[in-house]
Amino acid sequence: MFHWLEQRPFFFAVMLFLTIAFAGFIEIVPDFAKASQPVVGKKPFTVLQLAGRQVYIKDSCNACHSQLIRPFKSETDRYGMYSLSGEYAYDRPFLWGSKRTGPDLHRIGNYRTTDWHENHMMAPADVVPGSIMPKYPHMFKNKADIATAYANANTQKELFGVPYDTKDMPKLGSWADAEVAAKEEAKAIAADMKNQSVKDMVAKGEVPEIVALIAYLNSLK
C-alpha cells in the first residue's frame, strides 16, 4: 500500500493530511473539554484587579510581554511551572501575547513585589539596567476606572457564569460594596509603596492606575 501511495502524490498528500488531522483532533479535543474548568484554587479577578487589567491592556503591556509559559525546560527554569489551560478560565480577553520584547509575566506575582513594581514602572532602566521599557509616570497620577471594572465583573458573572459571590470567591454585591472593597484593597497595596502622592490619593479615596496595575500583577501566580 505504501508503495502505491508513493507513486501517487495526490493521494499520499490526502492520506498524510488525514493522519495529521486525526492525530491533532485526538490531542486537542481533551484540552478544549478541560479549558472551561478552572484549576484548583483559581479565583476570578477582584474589581481592583480587573481595573488593573484594563490599565495593562490600555497601555499595551501585552504587546511586549506574554502570559504563556511553554512546557520547555528553558522556560520553566526561568518562569516557573508551565501554563495550564484551566488557569485562563476567567481571562476575558486572553492576554497570551505574540512576542516577548520583555519577559513573560504569567507568574510574576510569585517573584516580584509591590515595591519592585512601583520602582520599575516609574524608571525601568534604574531597576533593570539596559531595559528599553518606557517609563509610566502617568500611572501614578491617573485614576483607575473602578466603575468600568465593576461593570466588567458583573457582565462576566451574568453572561459567562463566573462564580462571584459564591463560597471562597470574590464578592461583588452592589456598586457601593464593590467600591468600598476596591478602595480597601488599594489601601493595602499603597501601604507597601513609597510614593507619597499615591498614598495621598488613596487616602482621599482615589485609586491611581499604578495601584490597580500592581494589584493585577500581584495576582498573576
PyRosetta script that sets phi, psi and omega in degrees:
from pyrosetta import init, pose_from_sequence

init()
pose = pose_from_sequence("MFHWLEQRPFFFAVMLFLTIAFAGFIEIVPDFAKASQPVVGKKPFTVLQLAGRQVYIKDSCNACHSQLIRPFKSETDRYGMYSLSGEYAYDRPFLWGSKRTGPDLHRIGNYRTTDWHENHMMAPADVVPGSIMPKYPHMFKNKADIATAYANANTQKELFGVPYDTKDMPKLGSWADAEVAAKEEAKAIAADMKNQSVKDMVAKGEVPEIVALIAYLNSLK")
pose.set_psi(1, -42.7)
pose.set_omega(1, -179.0)
pose.set_phi(2, -63.8)
pose.set_psi(2, -37.2)
pose.set_omega(2, 178.2)
pose.set_phi(3, -63.6)
pose.set_psi(3, -39.7)
pose.set_omega(3, 179.1)
pose.set_phi(4, -63.7)
pose.set_psi(4, -42.3)
pose.set_omega(4, 179.5)
pose.set_phi(5, -66.6)
pose.set_psi(5, -38.1)
pose.set_omega(5, -179.2)
pose.set_phi(6, -63.1)
pose.set_psi(6, -25.2)
pose.set_omega(6, 179.9)
pose.set_phi(7, -87.7)
pose.set_psi(7, -6.0)
pose.set_omega(7, -177.5)
pose.set_phi(8, -129.6)
pose.set_psi(8, 86.8)
pose.set_omega(8, -174.6)
pose.set_phi(9, -54.9)
pose.set_psi(9, -37.5)
pose.set_omega(9, -178.1)
pose.set_phi(10, -63.9)
pose.set_psi(10, -50.3)
pose.set_omega(10, -179.4)
pose.set_phi(11, -66.7)
pose.set_psi(11, -34.1)
pose.set_omega(11, 177.1)
pose.set_phi(12, -61.9)
pose.set_psi(12, -43.6)
pose.set_omega(12, 179.5)
pose.set_phi(13, -64.6)
pose.set_psi(13, -40.3)
pose.set_omega(13, 178.9)
pose.set_phi(14, -63.4)
pose.set_psi(14, -45.5)
pose.set_omega(14, -179.7)
pose.set_phi(15, -64.8)
pose.set_psi(15, -38.9)
pose.set_omega(15, 178.2)
pose.set_phi(16, -63.8)
pose.set_psi(16, -43.6)
pose.set_omega(16, 179.1)
pose.set_phi(17, -61.4)
pose.set_psi(17, -46.1)
pose.set_omega(17, -178.8)
pose.set_phi(18, -63.3)
pose.set_psi(18, -39.5)
pose.set_omega(18, 179.9)
pose.set_phi(19, -63.8)
pose.set_psi(19, -46.7)
pose.set_omega(19, -179.3)
pose.set_phi(20, -67.1)
pose.set_psi(20, -40.4)
pose.set_omega(20, -180.0)
pose.set_phi(21, -63.2)
pose.set_psi(21, -41.8)
pose.set_omega(21, 179.6)
pose.set_phi(22, -64.8)
pose.set_psi(22, -44.1)
pose.set_omega(22, 179.6)
pose.set_phi(23, -63.3)
pose.set_psi(23, -41.6)
pose.set_omega(23, 178.2)
pose.set_phi(24, -63.4)
pose.set_psi(24, -40.0)
pose.set_omega(24, 179.2)
pose.set_phi(25, -61.3)
pose.set_psi(25, -46.0)
pose.set_omega(25, -179.7)
pose.set_phi(26, -63.7)
pose.set_psi(26, -35.4)
pose.set_omega(26, -177.1)
pose.set_phi(27, -77.5)
pose.set_psi(27, -37.6)
pose.set_omega(27, -170.6)
pose.set_phi(28, -88.3)
pose.set_psi(28, -39.7)
pose.set_omega(28, -174.1)
pose.set_phi(29, -54.9)
pose.set_psi(29, -44.5)
pose.set_omega(29, 178.8)
pose.set_phi(30, -58.6)
pose.set_psi(30, -36.8)
pose.set_omega(30, 179.0)
pose.set_phi(31, -67.6)
pose.set_psi(31, -36.6)
pose.set_omega(31, 176.5)
pose.set_phi(32, -63.5)
pose.set_psi(32, -37.4)
pose.set_omega(32, -179.4)
pose.set_phi(33, -67.0)
pose.set_psi(33, -31.8)
pose.set_omega(33, -178.7)
pose.set_phi(34, -89.0)
pose.set_psi(34, -14.2)
pose.set_omega(34, -169.9)
pose.set_phi(35, -58.5)
pose.set_psi(35, -34.8)
pose.set_omega(35, -176.2)
pose.set_phi(36, -84.3)
pose.set_psi(36, -3.2)
pose.set_omega(36, -178.7)
pose.set_phi(37, -97.6)
pose.set_psi(37, 113.1)
pose.set_omega(37, -179.1)
pose.set_phi(38, -66.0)
pose.set_psi(38, 148.4)
pose.set_omega(38, 176.0)
pose.set_phi(39, -66.8)
pose.set_psi(39, 158.7)
pose.set_omega(39, -178.1)
pose.set_phi(40, -59.3)
pose.set_psi(40, 130.7)
pose.set_omega(40, 178.5)
pose.set_phi(41, 89.6)
pose.set_psi(41, -7.6)
pose.set_omega(41, -179.8)
pose.set_phi(42, -73.5)
pose.set_psi(42, 132.2)
pose.set_omega(42, 179.7)
pose.set_phi(43, -122.5)
pose.set_psi(43, 152.6)
pose.set_omega(43, 174.0)
pose.set_phi(44, -63.5)
pose.set_psi(44, 159.3)
pose.set_omega(44, 177.3)
pose.set_phi(45, -68.6)
pose.set_psi(45, 143.8)
pose.set_omega(45, 172.2)
pose.set_phi(46, -71.6)
pose.set_psi(46, 169.2)
pose.set_omega(46, 179.6)
pose.set_phi(47, -61.1)
pose.set_psi(47, -40.8)
pose.set_omega(47, 178.8)
pose.set_phi(48, -65.6)
pose.set_psi(48, -41.3)
pose.set_omega(48, 178.2)
pose.set_phi(49, -64.5)
pose.set_psi(49, -38.2)
pose.set_omega(49, 175.5)
pose.set_phi(50, -64.4)
pose.set_psi(50, -37.5)
pose.set_omega(50, 176.4)
pose.set_phi(51, -62.9)
pose.set_psi(51, -39.5)
pose.set_omega(51, 176.5)
pose.set_phi(52, -67.4)
pose.set_psi(52, -35.1)
pose.set_omega(52, 176.9)
pose.set_phi(53, -65.1)
pose.set_psi(53, -36.7)
pose.set_omega(53, 175.9)
pose.set_phi(54, -62.3)
pose.set_psi(54, -39.9)
pose.set_omega(54, 177.3)
pose.set_phi(55, -64.3)
pose.set_psi(55, -42.9)
pose.set_omega(55, 178.8)
pose.set_phi(56, -56.8)
pose.set_psi(56, -42.9)
pose.set_omega(56, 179.6)
pose.set_phi(57, -73.9)
pose.set_psi(57, -43.8)
pose.set_omega(57, -177.5)
pose.set_phi(58, -59.4)
pose.set_psi(58, -40.8)
pose.set_omega(58, -178.5)
pose.set_phi(59, -92.3)
pose.set_psi(59, 13.5)
pose.set_omega(59, 172.8)
pose.set_phi(60, 57.1)
pose.set_psi(60, 38.8)
pose.set_omega(60, 176.1)
pose.set_phi(61, -60.9)
pose.set_psi(61, -32.1)
pose.set_omega(61, -179.1)
pose.set_phi(62, -72.0)
pose.set_psi(62, -7.3)
pose.set_omega(62, 176.0)
pose.set_phi(63, -75.0)
pose.set_psi(63, -24.1)
pose.set_omega(63, -177.7)
pose.set_phi(64, -118.2)
pose.set_psi(64, -13.7)
pose.set_omega(64, -177.8)
pose.set_phi(65, -125.9)
pose.set_psi(65, 134.3)
pose.set_omega(65, 174.5)
pose.set_phi(66, -91.9)
pose.set_psi(66, 165.4)
pose.set_omega(66, 170.3)
pose.set_phi(67, -132.7)
pose.set_psi(67, 59.0)
pose.set_omega(67, -177.1)
pose.set_phi(68, -156.0)
pose.set_psi(68, 106.1)
pose.set_omega(68, 179.8)
pose.set_phi(69, -94.9)
pose.set_psi(69, 118.7)
pose.set_omega(69, -177.2)
pose.set_phi(70, -81.6)
pose.set_psi(70, 156.0)
pose.set_omega(70, -175.6)
pose.set_phi(71, -79.8)
pose.set_psi(71, 57.2)
pose.set_omega(71, 176.9)
pose.set_phi(72, -119.5)
pose.set_psi(72, 145.0)
pose.set_omega(72, -176.5)
pose.set_phi(73, -58.3)
pose.set_psi(73, -38.9)
pose.set_omega(73, -179.0)
pose.set_phi(74, -61.6)
pose.set_psi(74, -30.7)
pose.set_omega(74, 180.0)
pose.set_phi(75, -83.2)
pose.set_psi(75, -45.2)
pose.set_omega(75, -177.7)
pose.set_phi(76, -69.3)
pose.set_psi(76, -30.1)
pose.set_omega(76, 176.2)
pose.set_phi(77, -64.4)
pose.set_psi(77, -35.1)
pose.set_omega(77, -177.3)
pose.set_phi(78, -88.5)
pose.set_psi(78, -42.6)
pose.set_omega(78, -170.7)
pose.set_phi(79, -108.7)
pose.set_psi(79, -12.5)
pose.set_omega(79, -177.7)
pose.set_phi(80, 103.1)
pose.set_psi(80, -167.3)
pose.set_omega(80, -177.5)
pose.set_phi(81, -48.2)
pose.set_psi(81, 136.7)
pose.set_omega(81, 178.1)
pose.set_phi(82, -64.5)
pose.set_psi(82, 155.4)
pose.set_omega(82, -174.5)
pose.set_phi(83, -71.4)
pose.set_psi(83, 143.3)
pose.set_omega(83, 177.5)
pose.set_phi(84, -112.8)
pose.set_psi(84, 146.4)
pose.set_omega(84, -176.5)
pose.set_phi(85, -58.3)
pose.set_psi(85, -37.2)
pose.set_omega(85, -178.3)
pose.set_phi(86, -68.1)
pose.set_psi(86, -12.0)
pose.set_omega(86, 177.7)
pose.set_phi(87, -75.8)
pose.set_psi(87, -13.8)
pose.set_omega(87, -179.0)
pose.set_phi(88, -104.1)
pose.set_psi(88, 15.2)
pose.set_omega(88, -174.2)
pose.set_phi(89, -58.8)
pose.set_psi(89, -30.2)
pose.set_omega(89, -177.2)
pose.set_phi(90, -109.6)
pose.set_psi(90, 13.1)
pose.set_omega(90, -179.9)
pose.set_phi(91, -88.0)
pose.set_psi(91, 116.3)
pose.set_omega(91, 175.9)
pose.set_phi(92, -143.1)
pose.set_psi(92, 108.2)
pose.set_omega(92, -2.5)
pose.set_phi(93, -80.7)
pose.set_psi(93, 168.6)
pose.set_omega(93, 173.3)
pose.set_phi(94, -67.7)
pose.set_psi(94, 147.2)
pose.set_omega(94, 179.3)
pose.set_phi(95, -123.6)
pose.set_psi(95, 46.6)
pose.set_omega(95, -179.4)
pose.set_phi(96, -62.2)
pose.set_psi(96, -34.6)
pose.set_omega(96, -177.0)
pose.set_phi(97, 79.5)
pose.set_psi(97, 162.6)
pose.set_omega(97, -177.9)
pose.set_phi(98, -119.9)
pose.set_psi(98, -7.5)
pose.set_omega(98, 178.0)
pose.set_phi(99, -155.4)
pose.set_psi(99, 167.1)
pose.set_omega(99, 178.8)
pose.set_phi(100, -126.7)
pose.set_psi(100, 85.3)
pose.set_omega(100, 167.7)
pose.set_phi(101, -73.2)
pose.set_psi(101, -35.8)
pose.set_omega(101, 172.5)
pose.set_phi(102, -114.6)
pose.set_psi(102, 178.7)
pose.set_omega(102, -176.3)
pose.set_phi(103, -70.9)
pose.set_psi(103, 163.9)
pose.set_omega(103, 174.5)
pose.set_phi(104, -68.0)
pose.set_psi(104, 144.5)
pose.set_omega(104, -175.8)
pose.set_phi(105, -115.9)
pose.set_psi(105, 9.9)
pose.set_omega(105, -172.3)
pose.set_phi(106, -61.1)
pose.set_psi(106, -30.1)
pose.set_omega(106, -179.6)
pose.set_phi(107, -122.2)
pose.set_psi(107, 27.9)
pose.set_omega(107, -175.5)
pose.set_phi(108, -63.4)
pose.set_psi(108, -25.0)
pose.set_omega(108, 178.3)
pose.set_phi(109, -65.0)
pose.set_psi(109, -16.1)
pose.set_omega(109, 180.0)
pose.set_phi(110, -82.3)
pose.set_psi(110, -20.7)
pose.set_omega(110, -172.9)
pose.set_phi(111, -136.6)
pose.set_psi(111, 3.2)
pose.set_omega(111, 173.3)
pose.set_phi(112, -122.6)
pose.set_psi(112, 149.8)
pose.set_omega(112, -175.9)
pose.set_phi(113, -110.6)
pose.set_psi(113, 168.4)
pose.set_omega(113, 176.0)
pose.set_phi(114, -56.4)
pose.set_psi(114, -45.3)
pose.set_omega(114, -179.5)
pose.set_phi(115, -60.7)
pose.set_psi(115, -41.2)
pose.set_omega(115, 179.7)
pose.set_phi(116, -63.7)
pose.set_psi(116, -46.4)
pose.set_omega(116, -179.9)
pose.set_phi(117, -62.0)
pose.set_psi(117, -40.4)
pose.set_omega(117, 179.7)
pose.set_phi(118, -57.5)
pose.set_psi(118, -50.0)
pose.set_omega(118, -179.2)
pose.set_phi(119, -68.2)
pose.set_psi(119, -39.1)
pose.set_omega(119, -176.7)
pose.set_phi(120, -68.3)
pose.set_psi(120, -41.6)
pose.set_omega(120, -179.0)
pose.set_phi(121, -70.9)
pose.set_psi(121, -28.2)
pose.set_omega(121, 178.4)
pose.set_phi(122, -78.2)
pose.set_psi(122, -39.8)
pose.set_omega(122, -177.6)
pose.set_phi(123, -151.6)
pose.set_psi(123, 81.2)
pose.set_omega(123, -174.9)
pose.set_phi(124, -54.0)
pose.set_psi(124, -43.6)
pose.set_omega(124, -175.8)
pose.set_phi(125, -67.4)
pose.set_psi(125, -23.5)
pose.set_omega(125, 177.2)
pose.set_phi(126, -73.5)
pose.set_psi(126, -25.9)
pose.set_omega(126, -178.9)
pose.set_phi(127, -93.9)
pose.set_psi(127, -41.3)
pose.set_omega(127, 178.9)
pose.set_phi(128, -121.3)
pose.set_psi(128, 94.4)
pose.set_omega(128, -177.8)
pose.set_phi(129, -53.5)
pose.set_psi(129, 132.8)
pose.set_omega(129, -179.7)
pose.set_phi(130, 88.4)
pose.set_psi(130, -2.7)
pose.set_omega(130, -179.8)
pose.set_phi(131, -63.5)
pose.set_psi(131, 139.6)
pose.set_omega(131, 176.6)
pose.set_phi(132, -102.7)
pose.set_psi(132, 7.2)
pose.set_omega(132, 179.0)
pose.set_phi(133, -67.3)
pose.set_psi(133, 135.7)
pose.set_omega(133, 178.8)
pose.set_phi(134, -71.9)
pose.set_psi(134, 163.5)
pose.set_omega(134, 175.8)
pose.set_phi(135, -81.5)
pose.set_psi(135, 153.5)
pose.set_omega(135, -180.0)
pose.set_phi(136, -129.0)
pose.set_psi(136, 56.1)
pose.set_omega(136, -179.3)
pose.set_phi(137, -64.1)
pose.set_psi(137, -24.0)
pose.set_omega(137, -179.3)
pose.set_phi(138, -64.8)
pose.set_psi(138, -25.7)
pose.set_omega(138, 179.4)
pose.set_phi(139, -64.9)
pose.set_psi(139, -22.9)
pose.set_omega(139, -178.7)
pose.set_phi(140, -82.9)
pose.set_psi(140, -8.0)
pose.set_omega(140, -178.8)
pose.set_phi(141, -116.0)
pose.set_psi(141, -37.8)
pose.set_omega(141, -177.8)
pose.set_phi(142, -70.7)
pose.set_psi(142, 145.5)
pose.set_omega(142, 178.5)
pose.set_phi(143, -90.4)
pose.set_psi(143, 136.9)
pose.set_omega(143, 177.7)
pose.set_phi(144, -69.9)
pose.set_psi(144, 149.7)
pose.set_omega(144, -178.1)
pose.set_phi(145, -91.4)
pose.set_psi(145, 83.1)
pose.set_omega(145, -177.1)
pose.set_phi(146, -69.3)
pose.set_psi(146, -35.3)
pose.set_omega(146, -178.0)
pose.set_phi(147, -63.1)
pose.set_psi(147, -44.1)
pose.set_omega(147, 178.3)
pose.set_phi(148, -65.8)
pose.set_psi(148, -37.2)
pose.set_omega(148, 178.2)
pose.set_phi(149, -63.4)
pose.set_psi(149, -39.4)
pose.set_omega(149, 177.7)
pose.set_phi(150, -64.1)
pose.set_psi(150, -42.9)
pose.set_omega(150, 177.9)
pose.set_phi(151, -62.9)
pose.set_psi(151, -38.8)
pose.set_omega(151, 178.2)
pose.set_phi(152, -61.8)
pose.set_psi(152, -46.4)
pose.set_omega(152, 179.9)
pose.set_phi(153, -61.7)
pose.set_psi(153, -42.6)
pose.set_omega(153, 178.8)
pose.set_phi(154, -64.8)
pose.set_psi(154, -38.9)
pose.set_omega(154, 177.3)
pose.set_phi(155, -61.5)
pose.set_psi(155, -45.0)
pose.set_omega(155, 179.9)
pose.set_phi(156, -64.5)
pose.set_psi(156, -36.1)
pose.set_omega(156, 179.2)
pose.set_phi(157, -67.0)
pose.set_psi(157, -46.3)
pose.set_omega(157, -174.6)
pose.set_phi(158, -77.0)
pose.set_psi(158, -39.9)
pose.set_omega(158, -174.7)
pose.set_phi(159, -90.2)
pose.set_psi(159, -32.8)
pose.set_omega(159, -173.5)
pose.set_phi(160, -116.0)
pose.set_psi(160, 0.9)
pose.set_omega(160, 176.7)
pose.set_phi(161, 70.6)
pose.set_psi(161, 23.6)
pose.set_omega(161, 176.5)
pose.set_phi(162, -61.3)
pose.set_psi(162, 127.7)
pose.set_omega(162, -166.8)
pose.set_phi(163, -80.4)
pose.set_psi(163, 56.8)
pose.set_omega(163, 171.1)
pose.set_phi(164, -68.4)
pose.set_psi(164, 157.3)
pose.set_omega(164, 176.7)
pose.set_phi(165, 60.9)
pose.set_psi(165, 22.3)
pose.set_omega(165, 173.6)
pose.set_phi(166, -112.7)
pose.set_psi(166, 174.8)
pose.set_omega(166, -174.4)
pose.set_phi(167, -55.6)
pose.set_psi(167, 130.2)
pose.set_omega(167, 176.5)
pose.set_phi(168, 63.4)
pose.set_psi(168, 16.3)
pose.set_omega(168, 178.8)
pose.set_phi(169, -113.7)
pose.set_psi(169, 159.2)
pose.set_omega(169, 179.2)
pose.set_phi(170, -56.6)
pose.set_psi(170, 143.7)
pose.set_omega(170, 179.8)
pose.set_phi(171, -94.2)
pose.set_psi(171, 139.7)
pose.set_omega(171, 173.7)
pose.set_phi(172, -105.6)
pose.set_psi(172, -61.7)
pose.set_omega(172, -177.5)
pose.set_phi(173, 60.0)
pose.set_psi(173, -146.5)
pose.set_omega(173, 179.1)
pose.set_phi(174, -79.7)
pose.set_psi(174, 169.2)
pose.set_omega(174, 176.9)
pose.set_phi(175, -59.5)
pose.set_psi(175, -41.0)
pose.set_omega(175, 179.9)
pose.set_phi(176, -60.8)
pose.set_psi(176, -43.3)
pose.set_omega(176, 178.6)
pose.set_phi(177, -63.8)
pose.set_psi(177, -44.2)
pose.set_omega(177, -178.3)
pose.set_phi(178, -65.5)
pose.set_psi(178, -38.8)
pose.set_omega(178, 179.7)
pose.set_phi(179, -64.1)
pose.set_psi(179, -43.9)
pose.set_omega(179, 178.5)
pose.set_phi(180, -61.8)
pose.set_psi(180, -45.2)
pose.set_omega(180, -179.1)
pose.set_phi(181, -62.7)
pose.set_psi(181, -41.5)
pose.set_omega(181, 179.7)
pose.set_phi(182, -64.0)
pose.set_psi(182, -41.0)
pose.set_omega(182, -179.7)
pose.set_phi(183, -69.3)
pose.set_psi(183, -35.2)
pose.set_omega(183, 176.8)
pose.set_phi(184, -66.7)
pose.set_psi(184, -41.1)
pose.set_omega(184, 177.0)
pose.set_phi(185, -64.2)
pose.set_psi(185, -38.8)
pose.set_omega(185, 178.5)
pose.set_phi(186, -63.8)
pose.set_psi(186, -38.8)
pose.set_omega(186, 178.8)
pose.set_phi(187, -61.3)
pose.set_psi(187, -40.0)
pose.set_omega(187, -179.4)
pose.set_phi(188, -64.8)
pose.set_psi(188, -37.6)
pose.set_omega(188, 179.1)
pose.set_phi(189, -72.8)
pose.set_psi(189, -45.0)
pose.set_omega(189, -179.5)
pose.set_phi(190, -61.4)
pose.set_psi(190, -28.8)
pose.set_omega(190, 179.2)
pose.set_phi(191, -63.2)
pose.set_psi(191, -24.9)
pose.set_omega(191, 179.7)
pose.set_phi(192, -95.3)
pose.set_psi(192, 5.8)
pose.set_omega(192, -179.6)
pose.set_phi(193, -104.9)
pose.set_psi(193, 160.5)
pose.set_omega(193, -178.6)
pose.set_phi(194, -103.5)
pose.set_psi(194, -23.1)
pose.set_omega(194, -175.2)
pose.set_phi(195, -64.8)
pose.set_psi(195, 117.0)
pose.set_omega(195, -174.0)
pose.set_phi(196, -70.5)
pose.set_psi(196, -34.2)
pose.set_omega(196, 179.2)
pose.set_phi(197, -64.6)
pose.set_psi(197, -35.4)
pose.set_omega(197, 176.0)
pose.set_phi(198, -65.5)
pose.set_psi(198, -45.7)
pose.set_omega(198, 179.0)
pose.set_phi(199, -60.1)
pose.set_psi(199, -40.0)
pose.set_omega(199, -179.6)
pose.set_phi(200, -66.2)
pose.set_psi(200, -41.1)
pose.set_omega(200, 178.7)
pose.set_phi(201, -62.1)
pose.set_psi(201, -45.5)
pose.set_omega(201, -178.8)
pose.set_phi(202, -65.3)
pose.set_psi(202, -37.6)
pose.set_omega(202, 178.5)
pose.set_phi(203, -63.3)
pose.set_psi(203, -28.4)
pose.set_omega(203, 178.4)
pose.set_phi(204, -85.9)
pose.set_psi(204, 0.4)
pose.set_omega(204, 179.4)
pose.set_phi(205, 91.2)
pose.set_psi(205, 11.6)
pose.set_omega(205, 177.5)
pose.set_phi(206, -101.9)
pose.set_psi(206, 150.8)
pose.set_omega(206, -178.8)
pose.set_phi(207, -117.8)
pose.set_psi(207, 107.3)
pose.set_omega(207, 177.3)
pose.set_phi(208, -66.6)
pose.set_psi(208, 152.5)
pose.set_omega(208, 178.9)
pose.set_phi(209, -57.3)
pose.set_psi(209, -37.6)
pose.set_omega(209, -177.2)
pose.set_phi(210, -61.9)
pose.set_psi(210, -35.5)
pose.set_omega(210, 179.3)
pose.set_phi(211, -68.2)
pose.set_psi(211, -43.5)
pose.set_omega(211, 178.4)
pose.set_phi(212, -64.4)
pose.set_psi(212, -41.9)
pose.set_omega(212, 179.6)
pose.set_phi(213, -62.9)
pose.set_psi(213, -43.6)
pose.set_omega(213, 179.2)
pose.set_phi(214, -63.5)
pose.set_psi(214, -38.0)
pose.set_omega(214, 176.4)
pose.set_phi(215, -58.2)
pose.set_psi(215, -42.4)
pose.set_omega(215, 179.5)
pose.set_phi(216, -67.6)
pose.set_psi(216, -47.3)
pose.set_omega(216, -178.8)
pose.set_phi(217, -63.1)
pose.set_psi(217, -38.0)
pose.set_omega(217, 178.4)
pose.set_phi(218, -65.7)
pose.set_psi(218, -21.9)
pose.set_omega(218, -179.1)
pose.set_phi(219, -81.7)
pose.set_psi(219, -12.6)
pose.set_omega(219, -176.1)
pose.set_phi(220, -83.3)
pose.set_psi(220, 97.3)
pose.set_omega(220, -176.3)
pose.set_phi(221, -136.6)
pose.dump_pdb("model.pdb")
